Amino acid sequence: MERIKLTSVKVDKKEQHTFKKICLENGMNFQKLVNRALCLYNTDKRFRKTIDSKIDLSKRF
């Protein structure tokens, strides 16, 4: 069974542009960020609470 899944998501353009700038400095990429965030969300209750309590960025679209 393949361990990766290709998905498609809509992201805020301004946030994505800022992310790309930051990535040039530190070598992070979107795939690494998503995989790490998924792992932390699934295993770290404090991280999950932090993410769940943030503003709903989807209202910007």
C-alpha positions in Angstrom: 0.0 0.0 0.0 1.4 3.4 -1.0 2.1 5.7 2.0 1.4 9.0 0.3 -1.8 10.5 -1.0 -2.1 13.2 -3.5 -4.6 15.8 -2.4 -5.7 19.3 -3.4 -6.6 22.1 -1.1 -7.4 25.8 -1.5 -5.1 28.1 0.4 -5.2 31.8 1.2 -3.0 33.5 -1.5 -1.5 36.0 0.8 -0.6 33.4 3.5 0.9 31.1 0.8 3.0 33.9 -0.6 4.3 34.7 2.8 5.0 31.0 3.4 7.0 30.8 0.2 9.2 33.7 1.2 9.9 32.2 4.6 10.7 28.8 2.9 13.5 30.4 0.9 15.2 31.1 4.2 14.8 27.8 6.0 14.3 25.0 3.5 10.8 24.1 4.5 8.3 23.2 1.9 4.5 22.8 1.9 4.6 19.0 1.9 6.9 18.9 4.9 4.8 21.4 6.7 1.5 19.5 6.1 3.0 16.1 7.1 4.5 17.5 10.3 1.3 19.4 11.1 -0.8 16.2 10.6 1.5 14.2 12.8 1.4 16.8 15.6 -2.3 17.3 15.3 -2.8 13.5 15.6 -0.4 13.0 18.5 -0.1 16.3 20.5 -3.2 17.5 22.4 -1.7 20.9 23.1 -0.9 21.5 19.4 -4.4 20.3 18.4 -5.9 22.8 20.9 -3.8 25.6 19.6 -4.8 24.8 16.0 -8.5 24.4 16.9 -8.6 27.8 18.7 -7.1 29.8 15.8 -9.3 32.1 13.7 -11.1 30.5 10.7 -9.0 31.6 7.8 -11.5 30.0 5.4 -13.7 33.0 5.7 -11.1 35.0 3.8 -11.8 33.1 0.5 
